């Protein structure tokens, strides 16, 4: 029976391996502090937080999210630890509310590995506080108990940590918030919220941790402000003639979609379900495939997390058993010590083997699913080598999403998960032309890396042009030194650009001034509810600005305008696609950090820099390549240019 705690009440924990689940009305930071019998935290190494998520017996999420799972194995907690405090805080570097009183009361539950709730606590009565000590797990007469605390701090994380006796509390609080901001900047945007019954069917249960494995902490997906899909809205280009300007997705619904119709016979009892393309929920095949791909993405993230957790737990358990056995001097001589080592290693190998079997089984199922999903993908979701591009025609409506690359993990290098981003774009893109710690470092030729980065940016722009209806998407290019003439050739010779690439200080100033004016005017029109009063020269369609070799050719005013477009542009249909080396921009100091954090970083070569929104694995990103010798890019852009020309007549 679940104990519903009130502030100050405690409850005995019947087991020592637990999950602590957090649900909040907004993304929050979750962590734990360890303290001695007096409640004192002795140093930063006694705090688990997104920047340092693991302590013996404990693991916390690496990102801010509206839902969290924290893992606890209390038997593995050091003996000098008598109190474990679960803390929640509002992130400071990613926007959002600044006090808990402005959002729904957070809910915390302590559960067993089977998900059954042991104790719950709703943190009511919070107002100006931006950090709160939610629960406390503590030792009492050889057993563990949980106590509901709910102590809030208007001074935030720094005040909370200082209250627990931690020296350097302000510095640690700052580093925690910085870690959260960095994680948010590199995280793939999560999909829309799922329906109550989940958005996939026919797959059986989700991958689960192997027996004797601690639970895997994960941040459930959350998209603040996201809504279900609706029917098509009027094209943005018609706004200036009297309709409202609407840059939300044109097919968002206000209710859950129906489940897909049965498409295959059920699998035999005990055997895995046969994979079927489009077996997720959705109003259309496109939406079902979108949800299915995100389900595969989450499945692979969680099953890999379970495997890694199992391996780490097996190693930790072996070390603990050896420490206990060899702490007795009598076991250090003779054959007792050797037998203890053999038994501990055998148990480690058994646990690891069982976890590997579960991982291989899940990967095999996902690989079979990918084999049937890939050929069924529509143009917007397909790679350049998919035959669907040979039948390409300019669409009549905007798709849900666009594929911008593939992702894979080292445990399953042969299984590629399409990386889909929602349309219209919610954030800009930065194609990193600098060296990185993995794939790009192998390229000794800096000029080659810059060329690959610009070619990748052109391919992204071409895909965006290809999936929008005629005259609803425009591309502008700033190339201050004219260094990207080669990679830009497909866009230029097809006539898909609004105007030739802007070069020199005058060109940079002109393009930025025009787009900044457009953002200002459309924002004012939307706020005033007067979209029909926009000047006739304001194009209310979607715009993409490609900036090559930033910050070369940019003065302080131009940099300020670029930051303004990155912050304010996406909400009114202006998006950035930056091609730059982060190190080249270091001379500007931290002034550009908010700009880089607002963009989704991609690389022109394979690189493991993106994180999923559930577990936070580092995924290897691979850009989409046009097959050697293929004319698919030129053919697609030619059709786009022809359709635009016909539309304007």
C-alpha positions as CSV (number, residue, x, y, z in Angstrom):
1,X,0.0,0.0,0.0
2,X,1.3,3.4,-1.0
3,X,2.1,5.9,1.8
4,X,1.0,9.4,0.9
5,X,3.3,11.6,2.9
6,X,2.8,15.1,4.2
7,X,5.6,17.5,5.1
8,X,7.6,16.0,8.0
9,X,6.1,12.5,7.9
10,X,8.4,9.5,7.4
11,X,7.9,5.9,6.2
12,X,10.1,2.8,6.4
13,X,11.5,1.6,3.1
14,X,10.9,-2.2,2.6
15,X,13.8,-2.5,0.1
16,X,17.0,-0.8,-0.7
17,X,17.0,-0.7,-4.5
18,X,14.7,2.1,-5.5
19,X,13.6,4.6,-8.1
20,X,12.7,8.2,-7.2
21,X,10.4,9.6,-9.8
22,X,9.8,13.3,-10.2
23,X,7.0,15.0,-12.1
24,X,6.8,18.8,-12.4
25,X,4.9,21.3,-14.4
26,X,8.1,22.6,-16.0
27,X,11.7,21.4,-16.6
28,X,13.6,21.1,-13.4
29,X,17.1,20.1,-12.3
30,X,17.2,17.0,-10.1
31,X,20.1,15.9,-7.9
32,X,21.0,14.4,-4.5
33,X,23.3,15.4,-1.7
34,X,25.0,13.0,0.7
35,X,25.4,13.9,4.4
36,X,26.8,12.5,7.6
37,X,24.8,11.8,10.8
38,X,24.8,15.6,11.5
39,X,23.4,16.5,8.1
40,X,26.6,18.0,6.8
41,X,27.7,17.7,3.2
42,X,31.5,17.5,3.3
43,X,32.3,18.6,-0.3
44,X,31.3,18.8,-3.9
45,X,32.1,15.1,-4.3
46,X,29.2,14.4,-2.0
47,X,26.7,15.9,-4.5
48,X,25.3,14.1,-7.6
49,X,24.1,16.5,-10.2
50,X,23.8,16.8,-14.0
51,X,27.5,17.7,-14.3
52,X,28.6,14.7,-12.1
53,X,25.6,12.4,-12.2
54,X,27.0,9.3,-10.4
55,X,27.9,8.6,-6.8
56,X,28.3,5.1,-5.2
57,X,24.8,3.6,-5.3
58,X,23.2,6.7,-6.8
59,X,22.6,8.1,-10.3
60,X,20.7,11.2,-11.3
61,X,19.7,12.6,-14.8
62,X,22.0,14.7,-16.8
63,X,19.5,17.2,-18.1
64,X,16.6,19.4,-17.0
65,X,13.2,17.9,-17.7
66,X,9.6,17.9,-16.4
67,X,10.0,14.2,-15.5
68,X,12.9,12.4,-13.9
69,X,13.9,9.0,-12.6
70,X,16.7,8.8,-10.1
71,X,18.3,5.4,-9.3
72,X,19.3,4.4,-5.8
73,X,21.0,1.2,-4.5
74,X,21.2,2.0,-0.8
75,X,23.3,-1.1,0.0
76,X,26.1,0.5,-2.2
77,X,26.0,3.8,-0.4
78,X,29.2,4.4,1.7
79,X,28.8,3.6,5.4
80,X,29.7,7.2,6.4
81,X,26.6,8.5,4.6
82,X,23.5,8.7,6.8
83,X,21.3,11.1,4.9
84,X,20.5,11.4,1.2
85,X,18.5,14.5,0.2
86,X,16.7,14.7,-3.1
87,X,16.9,18.3,-4.4
88,X,15.0,20.0,-7.2
89,X,15.8,23.4,-8.8
90,X,14.6,25.5,-11.6
91,X,17.2,25.9,-14.3
92,X,18.5,29.5,-14.9
93,X,20.1,29.4,-18.3
94,X,17.3,28.0,-20.6
95,X,14.4,30.3,-19.9
96,X,11.2,29.4,-18.1
97,X,9.7,30.2,-14.7
98,X,11.9,31.6,-11.9
99,X,9.9,30.4,-8.9
100,X,8.0,27.2,-8.1
101,X,4.9,29.2,-7.2
102,X,4.3,29.9,-10.9
103,X,4.0,26.2,-11.8
104,X,2.1,23.2,-10.7
105,X,3.3,21.6,-7.5
106,X,6.0,19.0,-8.1
107,X,5.2,15.4,-7.3
108,X,7.8,12.9,-6.0
109,X,7.3,9.1,-5.7
110,X,9.7,6.5,-4.2
111,X,9.1,3.2,-6.1
112,X,10.5,-0.3,-6.3
113,X,12.1,-1.7,-9.4
114,X,8.7,-3.1,-10.5
115,X,7.3,0.5,-10.5
116,X,5.1,0.0,-7.5
117,X,4.9,3.1,-5.4
118,X,6.2,2.9,-1.8
119,X,5.7,6.6,-0.8
120,X,4.6,9.7,-2.5
121,X,4.8,13.4,-1.7
122,X,3.3,16.5,-3.4
123,X,5.3,19.6,-2.7
124,X,2.6,22.2,-2.1
125,X,2.9,25.6,-0.6
126,X,5.9,26.8,-2.6
127,X,5.9,30.4,-3.8
128,X,9.1,32.4,-4.4
129,X,11.4,29.4,-4.0
130,X,13.5,28.3,-6.9
131,X,15.1,25.3,-5.2
132,X,13.6,22.8,-2.8
133,X,14.8,19.8,-0.7
134,X,12.0,17.3,-1.6
135,X,12.8,14.1,0.2
136,X,15.3,12.7,2.6
137,X,16.4,9.0,2.8
138,X,18.1,8.3,6.1
139,X,19.4,5.5,8.2
140,X,17.7,4.6,11.5
141,X,18.7,1.6,13.6
142,X,20.1,-0.3,10.7
143,X,17.2,0.4,8.3
144,X,16.4,3.1,5.7
145,X,13.5,5.4,5.9
146,X,12.1,8.2,3.8
147,X,11.0,11.6,5.1
148,X,9.0,14.2,3.2
149,X,10.8,17.6,3.6
150,X,9.5,20.2,1.1
151,X,11.9,22.9,2.3
152,X,12.1,25.6,-0.3
153,X,14.9,28.2,-0.8
154,X,14.3,31.6,-2.5
155,X,18.0,31.9,-2.8
156,X,18.1,28.9,-5.1
157,X,20.6,26.0,-5.3
158,X,23.4,28.1,-3.6
159,X,21.2,28.8,-0.5
160,X,20.2,25.1,-0.3
161,X,23.7,23.8,-0.5
162,X,25.0,26.3,1.9
163,X,22.3,25.3,4.4
164,X,23.6,21.8,4.3
165,X,27.1,23.0,5.3
166,X,28.8,22.8,2.0
167,X,31.8,25.1,1.5
168,X,31.8,26.7,-2.0
169,X,28.1,26.3,-2.4
170,X,27.7,29.3,-4.8
171,X,30.5,28.0,-7.1
172,X,29.0,24.5,-7.2
173,X,25.5,25.8,-7.8
174,X,26.8,27.9,-10.7
175,X,28.6,24.8,-12.2
176,X,25.4,22.8,-11.9
177,X,23.4,25.4,-13.8
178,X,26.2,25.6,-16.5
179,X,26.1,21.8,-16.9
180,X,22.3,21.9,-17.4
181,X,22.7,24.7,-20.0
182,X,25.4,22.8,-21.9
183,X,23.3,19.6,-21.9
184,X,20.3,21.5,-23.2
185,X,22.3,23.0,-26.0
186,X,23.5,19.6,-27.3
187,X,20.3,17.7,-26.7
188,X,18.1,16.6,-29.6
189,X,14.7,18.2,-29.2
190,X,12.2,15.6,-27.8
191,X,9.1,14.6,-29.7
192,X,5.6,15.7,-28.6
193,X,4.1,14.2,-25.5
194,X,2.8,10.7,-25.9
195,X,-0.8,9.6,-25.5
196,X,-1.7,8.0,-22.1
197,X,-1.4,4.5,-23.6
198,X,1.9,5.2,-25.4
199,X,2.3,5.9,-29.1
200,X,3.5,2.5,-30.3
201,X,1.6,-0.7,-30.5
202,X,2.5,-4.3,-31.4
203,X,5.9,-4.2,-29.8
204,X,5.2,-5.8,-26.5
205,X,6.8,-4.4,-23.3
206,X,9.6,-1.8,-23.4
207,X,13.2,-3.1,-22.9
208,X,13.7,-3.6,-19.2
209,X,16.9,-3.9,-17.2
210,X,18.2,-7.4,-16.7
211,X,17.7,-9.1,-13.4
212,X,19.9,-7.9,-10.5
213,X,20.5,-4.6,-12.3
214,X,19.8,-1.2,-10.8
215,X,17.2,0.9,-12.5
216,X,18.2,3.3,-15.3
217,X,17.6,7.0,-14.6
218,X,16.1,8.8,-17.5
219,X,14.5,12.1,-18.2
220,X,11.1,11.5,-19.9
221,X,10.5,13.5,-23.0
222,X,9.0,16.9,-22.5
223,X,8.2,19.7,-25.0
224,X,7.0,22.8,-23.1
225,X,4.1,24.3,-25.1
226,X,3.8,21.5,-27.6
227,X,0.3,20.6,-28.7
228,X,-1.2,17.7,-30.6
229,X,-1.6,18.1,-34.4
230,X,-4.5,19.9,-36.2
231,X,-5.8,20.1,-39.7
232,X,-3.9,22.2,-42.4
233,X,-4.0,25.9,-41.9
234,X,-3.8,28.5,-44.6
235,X,-0.3,29.0,-46.0
236,X,1.7,31.7,-44.3
237,X,2.2,33.5,-47.5
238,X,-1.5,34.5,-47.5
239,X,-1.3,36.4,-44.2
240,X,-0.5,39.8,-45.8
241,X,-3.8,39.8,-47.7
242,X,-5.9,39.6,-44.6
243,X,-5.4,36.3,-42.8
244,X,-3.6,35.9,-39.4
245,X,0.1,35.1,-39.4
246,X,0.5,31.6,-38.0
247,X,3.9,29.9,-37.7
248,X,2.8,26.9,-35.7
249,X,2.7,23.5,-37.4
250,X,-0.2,23.4,-39.8
251,X,-1.6,20.1,-38.6
252,X,-1.8,20.1,-34.9
253,X,-4.7,18.3,-33.2
254,X,-6.4,19.0,-29.9
255,X,-7.1,15.3,-29.1
256,X,-5.3,12.0,-29.2
257,X,-5.2,10.3,-32.6
258,X,-6.8,6.9,-33.1
259,X,-4.6,3.8,-33.0
260,X,-3.5,2.4,-36.4
261,X,-5.6,-0.3,-38.0
262,X,-4.2,-3.8,-37.7
263,X,-1.8,-4.5,-40.6
264,X,-0.4,-7.9,-39.8
265,X,-1.4,-11.1,-38.0
266,X,-0.4,-11.2,-34.4
267,X,2.9,-13.0,-33.6
268,X,2.9,-16.4,-32.0
269,X,2.9,-16.5,-28.2
270,X,6.5,-16.1,-26.9
271,X,7.9,-14.8,-30.2
272,X,8.6,-11.1,-30.9
273,X,6.0,-9.1,-32.8
274,X,6.6,-8.9,-36.6
275,X,7.7,-5.3,-37.4
276,X,5.3,-3.3,-39.5
277,X,5.9,0.2,-41.0
278,X,3.6,2.8,-39.4
279,X,2.5,0.8,-36.4
280,X,2.5,3.8,-34.1
281,X,-0.6,6.0,-33.4
282,X,-1.3,9.0,-35.7
283,X,-3.8,10.6,-38.0
284,X,-1.8,9.8,-41.1
285,X,0.9,7.4,-42.2
286,X,3.4,10.2,-42.1
287,X,2.5,10.9,-38.4
288,X,2.6,7.2,-37.5
289,X,6.0,6.8,-39.1
290,X,7.3,9.9,-37.3
291,X,6.1,8.5,-33.9
292,X,7.5,5.0,-34.8
293,X,10.9,6.4,-35.5
294,X,10.9,8.3,-32.2
295,X,9.8,5.2,-30.5
296,X,12.7,3.3,-32.0
297,X,15.0,6.1,-30.9
298,X,13.8,5.8,-27.3
299,X,13.8,2.0,-27.3
300,X,17.5,1.9,-28.3
301,X,18.4,4.6,-25.8
302,X,16.7,2.8,-22.9
303,X,17.8,-0.7,-23.8
304,X,21.4,0.5,-24.2
305,X,21.2,2.3,-20.8
306,X,19.9,-0.9,-19.2
307,X,22.9,-2.8,-20.6
308,X,25.5,-0.3,-19.6
309,X,23.9,-0.1,-16.1
310,X,24.0,-3.9,-15.9
311,X,27.7,-4.0,-16.8
312,X,28.6,-1.2,-14.3
313,X,26.6,-2.9,-11.6
314,X,28.3,-6.3,-12.2
315,X,31.7,-4.7,-11.9
316,X,30.7,-2.7,-8.8
317,X,29.2,-5.9,-7.2
318,X,32.4,-7.9,-7.9
319,X,34.6,-5.2,-6.3
320,X,32.3,-5.0,-3.3
321,X,32.4,-8.8,-2.8
322,X,36.1,-8.9,-3.1
323,X,36.6,-6.0,-0.7
324,X,34.4,-7.8,1.9
325,X,36.1,-11.1,1.5
326,X,39.7,-9.8,1.4
327,X,39.1,-7.4,4.3
328,X,39.5,-10.5,6.5
329,X,43.3,-11.3,6.8
330,X,42.5,-15.0,7.0
331,X,41.2,-15.0,3.4
332,X,44.4,-13.4,2.0
333,X,46.4,-16.5,2.4
334,X,45.9,-20.0,1.0
335,X,43.2,-20.7,-1.6
336,X,40.3,-18.8,0.0
337,X,41.3,-15.6,-1.7
338,X,41.7,-17.2,-5.1
339,X,38.3,-18.9,-4.7
340,X,36.6,-15.6,-3.7
341,X,38.1,-13.9,-6.8
342,X,36.9,-16.7,-9.1
343,X,33.4,-16.7,-7.7
344,X,33.1,-12.9,-7.9
345,X,34.3,-12.9,-11.5
346,X,32.0,-15.7,-12.4
347,X,29.1,-13.8,-11.0
348,X,30.2,-10.7,-12.9
349,X,30.4,-12.6,-16.1
350,X,27.0,-14.2,-15.6
351,X,25.3,-10.9,-15.0
352,X,27.1,-9.3,-18.0
353,X,26.2,-12.2,-20.3
354,X,22.5,-12.0,-19.3
355,X,22.5,-8.3,-20.0
356,X,24.2,-8.7,-23.4
357,X,21.6,-11.3,-24.4
358,X,18.8,-8.9,-23.6
359,X,20.6,-6.1,-25.5
360,X,21.2,-8.3,-28.6
361,X,17.6,-9.4,-28.6
362,X,16.3,-5.8,-28.5
363,X,18.8,-4.7,-31.1
364,X,17.8,-7.5,-33.4
365,X,14.1,-6.5,-33.1
366,X,14.9,-2.9,-33.7
367,X,17.1,-3.7,-36.7
368,X,14.3,-5.8,-38.3
369,X,11.9,-2.9,-37.6
370,X,14.3,-0.4,-39.3
371,X,14.5,-2.7,-42.4
372,X,10.8,-2.3,-43.0
373,X,10.5,1.3,-42.0
374,X,13.2,2.8,-44.1
375,X,11.7,1.8,-47.5
376,X,8.3,3.2,-46.4
377,X,9.5,6.7,-45.5
378,X,8.1,9.7,-47.3
379,X,10.4,12.1,-49.1
380,X,10.9,14.4,-46.1
381,X,12.1,11.5,-43.9
382,X,14.1,9.7,-46.5
383,X,17.9,9.8,-47.2
384,X,19.2,11.0,-50.5
385,X,19.8,7.4,-51.6
386,X,16.2,6.5,-51.1
387,X,14.4,5.8,-54.5
388,X,11.5,7.9,-53.3
389,X,13.5,11.0,-54.4
390,X,13.4,9.8,-58.1
391,X,9.6,10.4,-58.0
392,X,9.9,13.8,-56.3
393,X,7.3,16.5,-56.9
394,X,7.0,19.8,-55.2
395,X,4.6,19.2,-52.3
396,X,1.3,21.0,-51.7
397,X,1.6,21.1,-47.9
398,X,4.3,21.2,-45.2
399,X,5.3,17.8,-43.7
400,X,5.5,17.2,-40.0
401,X,9.3,16.9,-39.9
402,X,12.5,16.7,-41.8
403,X,15.4,14.2,-41.7
404,X,18.7,15.9,-41.1
405,X,21.0,12.9,-40.5
406,X,21.3,9.6,-38.7
407,X,22.3,8.6,-35.2
408,X,23.9,5.4,-33.8
409,X,25.5,4.1,-30.6
410,X,28.7,2.0,-30.3
411,X,26.7,-1.0,-29.1
412,X,24.8,-1.1,-32.3
413,X,26.8,0.6,-35.1
414,X,24.8,-1.1,-37.8
415,X,21.5,0.3,-36.6
416,X,20.9,3.8,-37.8
417,X,18.0,5.9,-36.3
418,X,16.8,8.8,-38.5
419,X,17.2,12.2,-36.8
420,X,14.0,14.0,-37.5
421,X,13.3,17.7,-36.6
422,X,9.9,19.2,-36.4
423,X,8.8,21.7,-39.0
424,X,8.6,24.7,-38.9
425,X,12.1,24.7,-37.3
426,X,12.0,25.6,-33.6
427,X,15.7,26.4,-33.5
428,X,18.4,27.2,-36.0
429,X,21.3,24.9,-37.1
430,X,25.0,25.4,-36.7
431,X,27.2,23.2,-39.0
432,X,30.6,23.1,-37.2
433,X,33.4,23.6,-39.6
434,X,36.1,23.2,-36.9
435,X,37.9,20.2,-35.6
436,X,36.2,18.0,-33.0
437,X,37.4,15.3,-30.6
438,X,36.4,12.4,-32.9
439,X,35.7,12.2,-36.7
440,X,36.6,15.7,-37.8
441,X,40.0,15.4,-36.0
442,X,41.1,12.9,-38.6
443,X,40.9,15.5,-41.4
444,X,44.2,17.3,-41.5
445,X,43.1,19.7,-44.3
446,X,41.2,22.6,-42.7
447,X,40.1,23.8,-46.1
448,X,38.6,20.4,-46.8
449,X,36.6,20.5,-43.6
450,X,35.3,24.0,-44.3
451,X,34.2,22.8,-47.7
452,X,32.4,19.8,-46.3
453,X,30.7,21.9,-43.8
454,X,29.3,24.3,-46.5
455,X,28.3,21.3,-48.7
456,X,26.4,19.9,-45.7
457,X,24.7,23.3,-45.2
458,X,23.6,23.4,-48.8
459,X,22.2,19.9,-48.6
460,X,20.2,20.9,-45.5
461,X,18.9,24.0,-47.3
462,X,18.0,21.9,-50.4
463,X,16.0,19.5,-48.3
464,X,14.1,22.4,-46.6
465,X,13.3,23.9,-50.0
466,X,12.2,20.5,-51.3
467,X,9.6,19.8,-48.6
468,X,7.9,23.2,-48.6
469,X,5.2,24.2,-51.1
470,X,6.3,26.5,-53.9
471,X,7.0,30.1,-52.7
472,X,6.6,29.3,-49.0
473,X,10.3,29.0,-48.2
474,X,13.1,31.3,-49.2
475,X,16.9,30.9,-48.8
476,X,19.3,33.8,-48.4
477,X,23.1,33.4,-48.2
478,X,25.8,35.6,-46.6
479,X,29.3,34.7,-47.9
480,X,31.4,37.7,-46.9
481,X,34.6,36.6,-48.7
482,X,33.0,34.7,-51.5
483,X,34.8,31.6,-50.3
484,X,31.9,29.2,-50.8
485,X,31.2,29.6,-54.5
486,X,31.9,25.9,-55.2
487,X,29.5,24.4,-52.6
488,X,26.9,27.0,-53.3
489,X,26.8,26.2,-57.0
490,X,23.8,23.9,-56.9
491,X,21.7,26.6,-55.3
492,X,22.9,29.4,-57.6
493,X,22.7,27.6,-60.9
494,X,19.2,26.2,-60.1
495,X,17.8,29.7,-59.4
496,X,16.6,28.5,-56.0
497,X,18.1,31.4,-54.1
498,X,16.1,34.7,-53.6
499,X,19.2,36.6,-54.7
500,X,22.9,36.0,-55.3
501,X,25.0,35.3,-52.2
502,X,25.7,38.6,-50.3
503,X,29.5,39.4,-50.1
504,X,31.5,42.1,-48.4
505,X,30.4,44.4,-45.5
506,X,27.7,46.0,-47.6
507,X,26.1,42.7,-48.5
508,X,26.2,41.5,-44.9
509,X,24.6,44.8,-43.7
510,X,21.9,44.7,-46.3
511,X,20.7,41.2,-45.7
512,X,20.7,41.4,-41.9
513,X,18.9,44.8,-42.0
514,X,16.2,43.4,-44.3
515,X,15.6,40.2,-42.2
516,X,15.7,42.1,-38.9
517,X,13.1,44.6,-40.3
518,X,10.9,41.6,-41.3
519,X,11.1,40.1,-37.8
520,X,10.2,43.4,-36.2
521,X,7.2,44.1,-38.4
522,X,5.8,40.6,-38.2
523,X,6.2,40.5,-34.4
524,X,4.4,43.8,-34.1
525,X,1.6,42.7,-36.4
526,X,1.1,39.5,-34.5
527,X,1.0,41.3,-31.1
528,X,-1.4,43.9,-32.4
529,X,-3.6,41.3,-34.2
530,X,-3.1,43.3,-37.4
531,X,-1.5,41.0,-39.9
532,X,-3.4,42.5,-42.7
533,X,-1.6,45.8,-42.2
534,X,1.8,44.5,-43.1
535,X,3.5,46.4,-45.9
536,X,3.2,44.6,-49.3
537,X,7.0,44.1,-49.5
538,X,7.1,41.9,-46.4
539,X,7.2,38.2,-47.3
540,X,5.5,36.3,-44.5
541,X,6.7,32.9,-45.7
542,X,9.5,31.0,-44.0
543,X,13.1,32.2,-44.5
544,X,16.4,30.5,-44.0
545,X,19.6,32.6,-43.7
546,X,22.9,30.6,-44.4
547,X,25.9,32.4,-43.0
548,X,29.3,31.1,-44.1
549,X,32.6,31.5,-42.3
550,X,31.2,33.4,-39.3
551,X,32.5,35.7,-37.7
552,X,34.6,36.9,-40.7
553,X,33.1,40.0,-42.2
554,X,30.9,40.8,-39.2
555,X,31.2,43.9,-37.1
556,X,29.7,44.4,-33.6
557,X,26.4,45.6,-35.1
558,X,26.1,42.7,-37.4
559,X,26.8,40.2,-34.6
560,X,24.1,41.8,-32.5
561,X,21.6,41.5,-35.4
562,X,22.5,37.9,-35.9
563,X,21.9,37.1,-32.2
564,X,18.6,38.9,-32.4
565,X,17.6,36.8,-35.4
566,X,18.6,33.6,-33.6
567,X,16.5,34.5,-30.6
568,X,13.4,36.1,-32.1
569,X,13.4,34.8,-35.7
570,X,12.2,31.2,-35.3
571,X,8.8,32.3,-33.8
572,X,8.1,34.4,-36.9
573,X,9.6,32.2,-39.6
574,X,13.2,33.3,-39.9
575,X,15.8,30.7,-39.2
576,X,19.6,30.6,-39.1
577,X,21.9,28.0,-40.6
578,X,25.4,28.9,-39.5
579,X,28.6,27.5,-40.9
580,X,31.4,28.3,-38.5
581,X,34.3,27.2,-36.4
582,X,33.6,27.8,-32.8
583,X,37.3,28.5,-32.1
584,X,37.3,31.3,-34.7
585,X,34.6,33.1,-32.8
586,X,36.5,32.8,-29.5
587,X,37.9,36.3,-29.9
588,X,34.4,37.7,-29.2
589,X,34.5,36.1,-25.8
590,X,31.4,34.9,-24.0
591,X,29.1,37.3,-25.8
592,X,28.4,34.7,-28.4
593,X,27.8,31.8,-26.0
594,X,24.0,32.4,-26.0
595,X,24.0,32.3,-29.8
596,X,25.8,28.9,-30.0
597,X,23.5,27.5,-27.3
598,X,20.4,28.5,-29.2
599,X,21.4,26.4,-32.3
600,X,21.4,22.7,-32.9
601,X,25.0,21.7,-33.6
602,X,25.7,19.4,-36.5
603,X,28.9,18.3,-38.0
604,X,29.9,17.6,-41.7
605,X,31.5,14.3,-40.7
606,X,30.5,11.6,-38.2
607,X,30.9,12.8,-34.6
608,X,29.5,11.7,-31.2
609,X,28.2,15.0,-29.8
610,X,24.4,14.8,-29.7
611,X,22.5,13.6,-26.7
612,X,19.0,12.0,-26.5
613,X,16.3,13.6,-24.4
614,X,15.7,10.5,-22.2
615,X,19.0,9.1,-20.9
616,X,21.6,11.5,-22.3
617,X,23.7,9.0,-24.2
618,X,26.3,10.6,-26.6
619,X,25.1,9.5,-30.0
620,X,27.2,9.5,-33.2
621,X,25.7,11.9,-35.7
622,X,26.2,11.1,-39.4
623,X,25.2,13.7,-42.0
624,X,23.1,12.6,-45.0
625,X,25.3,12.2,-48.1
626,X,24.3,12.6,-51.7
627,X,25.5,9.4,-53.5
628,X,28.6,9.9,-55.6
629,X,27.7,10.8,-59.2
630,X,24.0,11.3,-58.4
631,X,22.2,14.2,-59.8
632,X,19.3,14.0,-57.3
633,X,20.3,17.3,-55.6
634,X,20.4,19.2,-58.9
635,X,17.1,17.6,-60.1
636,X,15.3,18.4,-56.9
637,X,16.5,22.1,-56.9
638,X,15.5,22.4,-60.5
639,X,12.0,21.3,-59.8
640,X,11.8,23.7,-56.8
641,X,13.0,26.7,-59.0
642,X,10.6,25.8,-61.8
643,X,7.7,25.6,-59.3
644,X,8.6,29.0,-57.8
645,X,8.8,30.6,-61.2
646,X,5.4,29.2,-62.1
647,X,3.9,30.3,-58.8
648,X,5.0,33.9,-59.3
649,X,3.5,34.3,-62.8
